[in-house]
Amino acid sequence: MQRQGELLQAFRAVRGQTTALAAGLSAEDCMVQSMTDASPVKWHLAHVTWFFETFVLERALPAAGRAFRPFCQPFRVLFNSYYLGVGPMHPRPERGVLSRPGLEEVLEYRRAVDEQLGGLLETAQLCAAHLDLVELGLHHEQQHQELILTDLKHHFSRNPLLPAYRAPCAPAAGAGLPDIGFIAYAGGRSHLGHDGRGFAFDNEGPRHGVWLEPFALGTRLVSNGEYLRFMAEEGYRRPELWLSDAWDTVRREGWQAPLYWRRAEDGWRVFTLGGERPVEPNEALCHVSYYEAEAYARWAGARLPSEAQWEHAARAAWPNPAGEGVAGTQAGNFLEDGHFHPRPPQAGAGPGAVAQLFGDAWEWTQSAYLPYPGYRPAAGAVGEYNGKFMINQMVLRGGSCATPRSHIRPSYRNFFPPAARWQFSGIRLVRDG
């Protein structure tokens, strides 16, 4: 029962965090869908609740001798995301037309499921399989906490009023950053994948051996100031720096700067969740695509790390000896810090240390999102969680300023299409040893 008690505490904390993220937003704020890739806040609030109702309550209540009744039968379709094994779903591009159910009804849906599942965790003894689904649902909800922030940022950026989500944090200005250094790693045999201690998604395993040639990893993330130099040297107008598909995308989309940047009379400005302000050169760059990251690395005489190189370095820096899937005390700028924007490296990260491995901005790697050797998706609809997306995506590592601190670990694999820019995605460089 110890694990069940711990999951009950985590369930209350995670659900409370999600509700807190929506606090202060109007019903209109929560209904907006500014592009197909983003979803309304109201839909996120309902979908994570649908996950617990569909995958946990529908199975665990009958097993505990209690009747299961869905809160609202049409919600089974409205708030299904992509689980074909569950049944039909509302079209993703049309989530923003769902004026009904209203925000209050969605919040009531959350309260009803919280009461049922919380009561079940308090009074019944759940089997290991059902507890595993609760744990999966918690990490699934943490993913949607991040999506609430990234999607809302895109929604607000399309509003000419440029509204702020939260009171802005002061930008971390100061003296210029020292140049990026490179920490050498000898290479040799290493391991890629979760070590089996604590939670992990199925795409993080099986753990397997890999061979690494010697390499040197950048000591911090690329900054805004460094990317401004790339732009000043006509980086967006030099086809020799870009992959073929990337160059086609740059021309088709008219990219000239990272997403949320605009040129004003007094220089470049950036839209943040605290409103618009001048670009701070020392802050870590974010909201660039894989295409832009790869082009910048080429311009800088370097390249992007493979996910095996990144994980090798990150595992050595992980602070929690209890396991890489155990919530750690890792330093970094995460969701709980409330800044919701990348910052410069923290004080104390000396020239011989790798800074910003966790938090601030997701780091593009040169690795395609593919299954590890021996990977098998779970049986049933839950098996659709990760495996079916292993095509046409690139891996990102490390978490961002919108990632919950307890959600990240060295083996965590995020993935997005190479042209995606609305996530807090940045750049770390690597050089061959």
N, C-alpha and C positions, 0 to 999 in steps of 0.2 A: 504493500500500500504506500510505501514511501514515494515511489515514482509517481503514483496517482496524485498524492498530495502536492508534489512539486509541480505537476502539470496543472493542477487546479490553480495554484498561485500564478503560474505563468499565463494561464488562460485569462485570468482576471486582469493581469498587468498588460498583456498584449491587446486585449479588447478595449481596455481603458485608454491605451495609447492611441489607438485608431480613432476612438470617439473624440479624444482631445485634439487630434489633428483637424477635425472638422469643426471644432468649436469656433464660433464667431463668423462662420460662413453663412451666407443667406441661402435660401432655397434656390434662388437663381444662380448663385455661384456654383452650387452643387449639381446643376443640370447641364452646364455647358460642355460641349464636345467640340474642340477646335480643330481636330483632325482625326483621321481614321485610327492612327496608332495610339491615340490617347482616349481615355474613357472619363465620363463624368464622375465627380467625387461620389455622388449618390449611388452610381452603379458599383463603384468599388466597395462602398459600405454594405451594399446588399449582396454582392457576389461572395465576399469572404464569409458572410453569414450563411449563404446558400451552401457553401462548401461544408461547413460544419453540420448543417441540417441534412444534406444529402449523403455525405460520406461517413458521418459519425452517428447522428441521432437516428437516422433511418435504420441503421444496423444495430446500434448498441441498446436502444430502448427496448425492442422486442427481446433481445438476449437477456435483458434484466427483468423481463416479465412485465413490461410497461407498453402501453399502446403508443404507436407513432401516428401523429396526424400532422401533415404539413401545415405551416402557417397560412399559406395561400397557394393553391395548386398552380395557378399561372406563373408564379415566381420560378417554378421549376424550369420554365422555358426562358423567361425574361432575364434571369441572372446566371444561366449557364454560359460559360465562356467558350470552351472549345471541346468539351467532353462528349464526343459522339456516342460513347458507350452509355451515357445517361439518357440521351434523347435529343430532340431538336432544340435550337437556340435562336434567340433574337439576333438579327444581323448586326455584326459589330459596328459598321459605319452608322447605324441608326440608333445607337444607345442614347444619343443626345435628344431624341424626339420623345423620350419616355417622360412626359410631364406627370403621368400617373404610373405607379404609385407616387404620392408626394413624399417629400423628405421626412415628414413626421411619421408616415406609415413605415418607411424604411427603418427609421430609428426604433419604432415599435417592434418591427421584425427582429432587429438586433437584440432588443431587450428580452423578447420572448425566447429566442434561441439561447441567449446567455443564461436565462433562468433555468431552462430545461437541461442544458449541458452542464452548467455549474452544479445543479442539484444532483445530476447523475454522478458526477465526479465526487461529490460529497458523500452520497449515501449508498452507492452501489459499487461492487467490485468489478471493474471492467477487465476484460481479457487483454493480453498483450497486444493482439492485433488491433483492437479498438483504441488502446492507448497510443499505439503507433500512428493511427490516423489523427488523433487529437494533436500529437506532436507535429505531424506533417502540416495540419491545418494552421498551427501557430506560426510556423515558418512561412507558410503560404501567405498568411495575413501580413507578416512583416514585409514580404515582397510588395504587397499592395499598399502598405504604408508609404514606402518609397515612391510607388507609382502615383499615389495621391498627390505627393509634392511635385513630382516631375510633370505630371499631367496638368495640375492646377497652374503651374508656372507657365506652361504653354498656353493654356486658356487665357490667363491674365495678360500675357504678352500680346495677344491679338486685340486687346481692348485699348483704344486710343487713350483712355485715361491712365493706363499703366498702373493699375491699382497694386497696393502692397498687401501681401498675405499676412505678414507679421511686421511688427516694428523693426526697422532695419538695424542690424548690428554695425557698429563702426568698422569701416575697412581697416585692415591691419597694415597701415603704411609704415614707412621707416626707411632705413638705409637700404641701398641696393643689395640684392642677393649675391653671394659669391657664385662663381661659375659652377655649373654642374660638374662634380667629380665622378669618377668611375671606380667602383669597388670590384676587385678581381676575385673570381671564383675558379678554382682549379679544374672543375669538371670531373669527369669520371662517372661511375655508376650512381644513380640516384633513384628515388621512387616518386611516382606521380599518383595522386589520388588520396582519398581519405584514409586515415589510419585505423578506423573502426571504433574509436572511442568518442562517444557522444553522437549527436545527430548529424546526418549528412543527407543530401538529396541523392537519388539513385545515380545521377549523372556524374557524381564525384568518385565513382568506383567502377570496377574493382581497382584497388591499388596495384601497381605494376612497376616493374623496373624500366628505367630509361637510361640512355647514355648521353651525357652532356659533354660537349667539347668545352674547353676553357672559354670563359666569357667575362665581361665586365659590365656591371649594372649601374645605371645612373643613380646618383646619391639622392635625388629628389625628383619630383614631377617637373615637367616643363612649365615655366611661368608665363603669364600674360606678356610680360616685357619681352621675353625671348620670342614668343610667337609674333609679336608686333614687328620684330626685325625680319622675320620670314615674310611677313606681309609687305614690309617696306622694300624688300628685295624682289618684289613682283612674284612672290611664291604662287599666287593664284593665277598667274598668267604665263607660267613656264611649263609647257606640256611635258618636258623631259623629266619633271619631278613626279609625275602622276602615272598611276596605272591606267590602262586604256579605259576601263569602265569608270574609273574615278574621274578622268578628264572629261568624259562624256557627261557625267553627273554635274561637275563643276560648271560646264558651259550651259547645260540644260536648266539648272537651278539658279544660275547667276551668283554662285557663292563668291564672296569677296572677303569674308571674315567669319569667325565662329558664330553660331546661332546666338541670338539675343544681343549682339553687338550692333551699334549703329554709329556712323560718323556724324558728329555735331561740329558746330563752329569752333568749340573749344577742345576738340579731340574726340577720341572714341569713348562711347558710353555703353554700359551694359545693363540689361534688365535683370533684376534679381527678385527673389521672393520678398525682399524688403523694399521693392521699388527700383527705379532706375538711378544709376550713379556713374561717375567716371570709372573707367577701367583702371584697376590698381595693378601696376606692373609686377609687384612682388607676389601676388596671389597665384595659386596654381591655376593653370588654364583648364577650362572645361567646355562642354558642349561642342566638341569637334567629333567628326565621324572617323571611322577607321581609315577612310580614304585620305582625310586631312592629316591624320596622325602618321600614316605611312609616308605621305609626301614630305611632311616636316622632317621626319627622321632621315629621309634620303638627303634633304637639303642640309641637315646638320652633320652629315657624314657618319650616320649611325643607322640603326634599324630598331624595330620594335622587338621586345623580348618574346620568346616562345612562352607558352604557359608553363612548360616544364622548368625553364630558367627562372621564371618569376616565382613559382611555388618553391623551388629549391632555396631561393633567398628568403622567401617569406617564412618558411617553416623554421629556419634558423633564428628568425627574429620574433617568433611567436612567444608570448610571455607566459602562457598557461601550460605547465607541465602535465596537467591532468588529461590533456588530449586536445587535438586541434578542433574537435567538434564540440568542445565544452566552452560555454560563455566565458570569455576571458576579460582581462583588464587592459587590453591593448590600448596604447595611446593612439590618438587620432581625432579628427574632426568628424563626428557622427551626428545622426539625427537628434539624439538626446541633448547635444550641445546647443541646439536651437539656432545655430548660425545660418544653416541652410545655404551655404555658399563656401567654396574652397577658400583656404587661407594659406599664407606662407608656411614654410616648415616651422615646427615648434622650436622654441629656444632650447638649446642643449643638444640638438642633432649636429654633432661635430663632423668634420671633414672625413672621418673614417667610418661613418655610420650611414646606413641607408634610411632615409626619412620618408614619411608619407606612404609607406607600403599599405597602410590601412586607413581608410577614410579619405576625405577631401574629394577625390575624383576617381571613378573607375578607370582602370588602366587598360587600354587596348593592347592585345597581344597579336603576334603574327599567326596565331594558331586558329585554324578553322574549328568550329564546334562540331566535333565528331565523337562517336562512342569510343570509350576506352576498350582495349582488348578484353573480351569476355563479358562485356556489358549486356545485360538482359533487362528490359523494362518489366515493371511489376505487372501481374495479371490484372485484367479488368480495366475499368475506366480510369483508375488512379495511374495506371501505366502510361496514360496519355500525357502526364504532367510534363515530361521533359523529352523523352526519346523521339517523338515524332517531329521535333523541331531541329533535328541534327542534320541540317542542310542549309546552305546559303547564309550562314551566320558566322560571326567571328567571336572569339572568347575575350571577355574582359575579366580583370581580377582586382581584388582589394577593397571594394566598397567605396562609398562616397559620403558626402556630408548629409545625404538623405537616407543613408542606410542605418538601421538600428545596430547599435554596438554589439548586442548579443547575437546578431544574425550572421556575422562574418567569421571566416576562418581561412586558413591558408589554402585549403582544397576547394573553396567555393568557386564555381564556374558560372559567371553570368554570360549572356550571349545576346547579340543583337545583329541585325543586318548591317553591312559595312557602310551604308549611307546614313544610318540613324544618328541624330545629333541632339535629340531633346533630353536624353539622359545626361547626368553629370559625368561625362566621359572625357578623360584627359590623356596625357602622353608621358610615358617613361621611356628613356632610351637605353639601348644596350650596344655594346661593341664586342666584336670577336676578340677572344683573348690573345 
